[in-house]
């Protein structure tokens, strides 16, 4: 009998050590290193069954490589297709992370029930009856979805050979274990080894695999960081469980852009695709209120109209508060300093609270101008018109800088019925927009004069 080997892994970042120590050298966390049993065996974890997968790779000249675009598999879900870059690439490994109860399993079960391909849904967390109860609310008539409750990778591969699916979905990677590592399911070594087996399977059979991954309290995917490097695509499913809207964004994508965004609405019958997210990101109100402004932003190729809310009030305590939700706090401090220095507004002794509605976070600098308008509107207690929107970046000298793809932003504002849009004077606009008034400004002072006289 071979000797049992043990090693030490950091439970936070997955770094490996020969002996225990108090602090991890990689992530600098304390008391995260734990001993795990490993047992390496020279066995094939996945045996290819097709003659095509037994080909031996050889070096080719770059001009000899076939450059025809890979045919993607349509998921029948427009939002997921957009985030993935057009569909699922055969042989790819996709990792979906998100908080507990956010709807990861519902999303993938819904997709597997609607896919026109034979799908094997492997669950290590729920029984077949539990999944059936959820499936009846979504699409009970599916003939292409097979449900398997199993956690051992060797058994899963045996069922794959028997079923011959086109897509495999694993819920979740933290529940799987393999015979070749003698440690508990969910440990660093088990997650790494089972993922490696699935990658080998996906690349050799050209069958895509979608994994669900748990996240830590910090919001990162649980397990070693190398897990995210091993897979082809990392998707994050976000949202507040107290609200109905969910956001799917790509953190890594070898086959497409990471700037795309998908929005869903959680309903009793599953997740509904939101094709026009501007409707849910803008509040519907009867009377005009001060402290709100509409910004035209871009997420990938998709233009969005979002509402910026600001509240400026006299500081009760000695130090004024600066609080943001969905916006960079340091950028807010910069904009407040520009307003104080260039526009003459005394905001240094006032509390400023800023919120991006809809529960999304925006990094686009083009919303700076809307942030300025919302802050000044709240400070002066004068409402900005409901049919006015903004698209401009604010510089340190108080100038309004141009933003990219401004014509697409103007077109979206015109389509949604806005009457006026403020953009930078330095933007080159070739197209005429008869349905909306385009106001060109170069400095913050001009914006203040146009809005508040």
N, C-alpha and C positions, 0 to 999 in steps of 0.2 A: 504493500500500500504506500502510495507516495505521501511525502511529508506535506502537511497542511501549511500553506504559506500565508502570511499576513502582511499587510502594509497599512500605512496611515494616509487618510485622505482628509482634506479640508472640506467640510460640509457646506461651506459657503461658495467657494470658487472651484473646487475639484482638484487643487494642487496635491501632488503625491509626495510623501516623505518616507524615508527609511525608518525613522523613529519618531516618537511623539515629541512635540514641542508646544509651548504655550501660545505662541503667536504665529500666524501664517505669514510667510515671507511675501506671498503674492498679493493678497488682499488686505493684509495688516489687521485682520480680525483676531480677537482673542478667544481661546477655548472653543475653537470650531474644528479642531483636528481629532479624528476618531479612528480607531483601529477597525479594519475590515478584513475578512478572510477572502483570499483569492486563490484560485486553483486553475492554473493554466494547463490546458490540454491541447495537443496538436490534433484537433478534429475540425472538420468542415462544419460550420454552423448552418450553412445553406448549400445544398447540392443542386446545381442547375439542372433542370429537367429537359431543356430544349437544346437541340444541336447548335442553334444560333448563339446561345450564351456561352458555348465552349470555345469561341473564337479567341485566338491569341492576338493581343494588340501589337502593332508594329509601328515604327515611326514613319510618318508621311511628310512630304514637302507641303508647306502651307498652301501652295496653289493647287495641290492635288486633293485637298480636303473638300468634301461635298459641302457647299455653302447654302443649299436649299433650306428654307426655314422649316423648323420642326412643326409638325402638325399638332395643334393643341386640342385637348379634349374639352368640349363645351360643357360647363357645369349646369347650364340652364338657369343660372343665377347671375343676373347682370352685374350686381355689385361685387360679387366674388371674382367674376371674370375680369372686371376692371382692375381690382387690386392685384390679381395675379399677373396681369399683363396680357389678357386675352384668353385665358383658360389654363387647364392643367397640362404641364409638359409631361409626356410619358417617361417613366423612369425617375421622376423627381421625388424628393422627400420634402414634405411641407409640415412645418411645426406651427400649431395654433395654440397660443397662450392667452390666459385671461383669469380674472378673479373667480372664486367659487360662486356659482349661481348666476353668472353673467349670461349664460346661454351658449357655451361652446358646444356641448353635446347636442343641444337642440338644433344648432346651425348645421352641424355635420350630419346628423340624422335626417334632417330635412333635405339636405342636398343628396344624400345617398338614396332617399326614397324617390326623388325626382329625376335622378340621373338616368339617361337611356342606356347606360352600361351596367354590366353585372358588377355589383358592389358587395364586398364582404366587410361588414361592420363588426369589429371585434371589441367587446366591452369587458373590462376587468373590474368595473365598478358597479354595474347593474345587472340584474337577471334578465333573461329573455322576455319574461312577462312584464317587467317594468318598462322595458323598451317598447314592447308591443302597445302598452297603454298610451305611451307618448306618441307613438306612430299613428294610432287611430285618430288623434286630433289633427295630424298634419296631412297624411296621405295614405289611407289604409289600403288602397288598391294597387300598391306597388308590387311588381313581379320580379324585379331585378335585384332587390336588396336581401341579402342573407345575413342573419344575426348569429354571432358566435360569442359565447361567454367563456373566455379562456385567458390565462395569464402566462402560460409557459410557451416560450417562443418555438420550441421544437414541435409542440402540438399544433400551434398556429400554422407553421409551415406545412405540416402534414395535411391540414384541412385546406390550405391554399392549393396544394397539388390536386386534391380531390375536386374542389369547387371550380378552379380555374377562373378567378375573378379578373375584371379589368382594372378595378381600383380597390385598394385596401385602406380601411380607416381603423386606427387604433385609439381606443379611449380607456386609459391614458397610458403614456409611456412610463409613468412612475409605478404602474401596477405590474408591469411585465418583469419576468425573471427568466434566466437561462441556466441550464445545467452546468455550463462551463465556468460559472462564477459562483462560488459557494458563499454567498452573502444574501441578506434579506432584500426583498423587492423594494425599490425606491432608493437604495443606497447609490452612492456615486459610481461605484464600479459596475453595478447592475445596469444603471441607466446608460452608461457609456457602452457597455458590451452589447446590450439589446439593440441600441440605436445602430451600432456598427453592423450587426447582423441584418437589420432591416435595410440599411443602405446597400449592403452587398446584394441582398435579394432584389431591391428595386433596380439597381444598375444592371444586374445580370439578366433579369426577366423583362425589363422595360415596363414594369407595372408601377404606377405611381402609388406612394404611400403617404397618407395624411395622419399626423400624430397630434393628439391633444396633450398639452403640457401644463402642469400646475405652476403657479407662481408663488414666490416668497412674499413676506410682508412688505418688502421694499418694492414690489411690483416687477421683479425680474423673474424669468423662467427658472423654476427650481431645478437643481442639478448642476453639474459642472458647466462652466461657460463654454467649454469645448463642444457641448451639445449644439449650441447655436452655430458654431463654425462648421459642424459636420453636415448639417441639413442644407438644402438648396434655398428654401424660403422660410422666413419667420414672420408669422402674422400675429398681430395683437388685437384681441377683442376687448373693447373698452366700453365704459358706460357706468352710470349709477343705477344700482338695483332698485332704487326708489323711483326712477324715471323709466319711460318705455323705450327710449331711443338708445341704440347701440352703434358703436363706431368700429369698423374693421379697418385697420391700417397695416401697412407692410413695413417691417423694420429691416428686412433684408430680402432681396429678391435677385437671384442670379439670372432670371429670365425676363425681367421687366423693371419698371420704375418703382422706387420706394416712396414716391410722393403722392400716390393715389390713395383715395379714401372711399370706403363703402359705408353707407348708413342704412340701418334697419330699424324697424319698429316692432317691439315685442308685443305679440297678441296671443290670445288664447289658442289660436290655431297654428302658432309658430311665429317665425320672423318674417315680416313683410318688408320687401325692398322699398326704400324711399328714393324715388327717381328724381324728385325736385326738392333737395334738402333746404333750399332757401326759405321755403314755406314754414319749416319747423324751427328755423334759426332766427326768425323775426317774429316778435310778439305782435299779436293782434289786439290793438287797443282803440278805444273810441276817441278819447281826448288826447291832445298832445301833452307830453310830460317832459320836463327838463332833465338833462343828464343822460339822454340816449342819442345815439348816432348810428347810422348804418354804414358798414364798410364793405367794399367789394374786394374779396380775396380769392385766391386760387389754391386748390388742392390738387396737384398733378395737372391734368388737363381739364379739370372741372371747376368752373367759376362758382363761387358761393357768395351770397349776401348774408352777412352776419350782423347781429345787433351788439353794440358796445354800450354798456351801462356804467355810469360813473356817479359817485356821490362825494361831494366836497362839503365838508362841514368844519366848523371851528374846533380846534383840538381842545379836548377837555383836560387832558393831562399835559405835562410839560413837553414831552416828545411827541410830535405828530406821527400818526400811523400811516403806513403805506401798505395796502393789501391788494393783491391781484388774484383773480381766478381765471385761468386759461390764457394769461398773458405774462410775459417776462417782467418780473418785478424790477430788475435793474434797468430795463428799457423805460419803464414808467418813471423811475427816478430821473433818467436822462431827459425825458420829455418835460417833466416838471421844472427841471433846471433851465431848459431852453425857454419855456413860457415865462419864467421869472426874469431871466436875463434879457431876452430879445423882445418879449411882448409886454413886459412891465406888470405882470400879474403877481400879486403877493400871495403865493401859495405855501411858503415855507412854514407858516404857523397853522396850517390847516390839515385835517385828516383827509386822505384821498383813498377811496375804495373803487376798484375797477373790476368789472365782470364781463366775460364773453358768454353770451347766452347760449343755451343748447348743450352745455356740458362739454364743449370741445376746446382743445388748446390750439392756438394759432401762432405760428412763427413768422408769418409773412409780414415784412416791414411795411407793406402797403396799407396796413390798417392804422398806421401812426396818425394819419390825418383825422381819422374818425375818433381816435382816442383823444386827440387835442380838442375836437369839437364837443365831445361828450363832457370832458372835464370843464371846459369853459361854459358850456350850457348849464351844468350843475352849479358852477361858481356864481354865474350871473342870474341863475334861476330863470333863464329864457329858453324856451323849447326850440329845438331844431325841427324844421318841417319834416313831416312823415314821408314826403316824396323827395327828400334830399339824401344823397349818399356820397361817399368819399373814397378815393383811391390815391394815396400819395405817401411817400416816406419823408420823415422830418429829419433834417440834418442838424448838427450842433450849432450852426450859425443861424438857425431859424429858417433856412431855405426849404422849399418843398421840392424834393428830388423826384425824378421820373421813376416809374415802376414798369416792369416787363409785361408784355401782352395786354397793354391798356385797352386796346380796341375790343378784346374779348370781354373785359370787365364792363366796358360801357355797353356792349351789346346785351349782356346779361341784365344790367340795370334797366335798360330800355324794355327788355322783354317782360320784366316784372312790374312795369308801370311807374318807375321813378321818373320825376320830371327834371331833376337837376343832379349833376354829378360834378364834384370838384376833383380836378386832376392837376398834375404839375404842368407848368407852362413849357417845360423843357421836353415833354413827351411829344413825339412826332406822330400825329394822328392824320392818316391819309383818307380814311373813310368818313363820309358824312352820315350823321345820325339825326334824321328829321324828328324822331319821336322823343328826344331828350336834349336838354340844354347842357352843353359841356362848358363849365367855368374853368378857365385856366388861371392858376395862381402860382406865384413864385416865392412868396414869403408868408409867414404866419400872420403878419399884420394885415395882409390882404384878405385872408380867410376870416379874421375877426371882424374886419370892416364889412365884408359881404354878409356875414351871418348875423351880427349883432349891431351893425351900424356904428 
